[in-house]
Amino acid sequence: MTAPRSLPLVAFALALALGVLVIQIRVVAGGKTWDDVRYHTEIAPARLAAAEQVQSGALPAWWDGSGLGVPLAAAPEHGAMYPPLWIAASPRALDLVMILHLAWAALGVALWARRSKVRASDQSALVAGVLVAASGILASAALRGALPALAHLPWLGVAIAALEAARNEEMTIAVGALAGERRVAWTRLAMVLMFAASTELAPRIAGRAVPFDALQMGLGFGYVAFALLTLYKVSTTAADPRRSAIRPALITLLDFTVVGALAVNGTRLDETYHPEMLAAVCAVLITFSVSRSRWWHPVLSLACALVTMFVVTAHAGALDATATTFVTGGFIALGLLVMMSSRATRAMFRDLRRRDAL
């Protein structure tokens, strides 16, 4: 395992630019240029002419300064349609633009080394970038006019490595979310059985008659079946980033829908409304989002809890400003805690992945 990165991107880029500046100090500060006849007779003149035409407001299509004329825009080797070269209307400026591309290529190589599976340290990546800038490969490419194109090639590797890292990061978070969903599924099943015991068995033990209602019984058994099915599915399926985003949202909507339906039907059977029981169930359902993979999962749970509580309480005719405000504030506080915990959990998995170069 390599040492963790310590330099931020800006500091890393500045350190590498300083290294390139030292290598090319004679060109940057000494007023020197490269000693290559072909560069000064075949490469630089056409590019300087293209920059002059652009800066004068014309399209760099043709140049009469060599022989019978030279096509600029129609000849890719002159780079006349490459915007960064348009600022180089003098030999000095063209040299500086080449050095900027040299630094850009070196930075691409260094970042590629940092983002690759090898996970090179800052020191190793800086050495790789400086060695590339100091090698004759890029210098010869500059003298043959190919550096502006070659300078961007390492950045393709950076982009591919970033996409791969993002995919690995999503998969790592999905694995953690699936592990959390399995524990949530067990908790849901225990919650359903506990509330079934409190609403069906406890009154009978206390000697109170519990009226039979087919709808309430069907909703209860349906919720038990749903809890068992969810437990089976999350225990037998593999982690998937897309599924880890969609499935918890659907489960959340179904959880609150069934709980709300049970509560509404319960108020029809029993004139006594128990808002504290509904609030407890909604609070438990909010906490289910702590292990889920998206920031909006806790937001969805909080919104569903508030809507469920309001609809059922309004249906029971028990709306009270003080109680409603208290419950709403409690739900929001719990939701914020769950959001922060969920965010910290995702950050922990990302940090572990980066540390272990997964």
Buried (B, 14 or more C-beta within 10 A) or exposed (E): EBEEBEBEEEEBBEBBBEBBBEBBEEBBEEEEBBEBEEBBEBBBBBBBBBBBBBEEEEEBEBBEEEEEEBEBBEEEEBBBBBEEBBBBBEBEBBBBBBBBBBBBBBBBBBBBBBBBEEBBBBEBBBBBBBEBBBEEEBBBBBBBBBBBEBBEEBBEBBEEBEEEBEEBBBBBBBBBBBEBBBEBBBBBBEBBEEBBEEBEEEEEEEEEEBEEBEEBEEBBEEBBEBBBEBBEBBEEEEBBBEBBBEBBBEBBEEBBEBBBBBBBBBBEEBEEBBBEBBBEBBBBBBBBBBBBBBEEBBBBBBBBBBEBBBBBBEBBEBEEEEBBEEBBEBBEEBBEBBBEBBEEBBEEBBEEBBEEEB
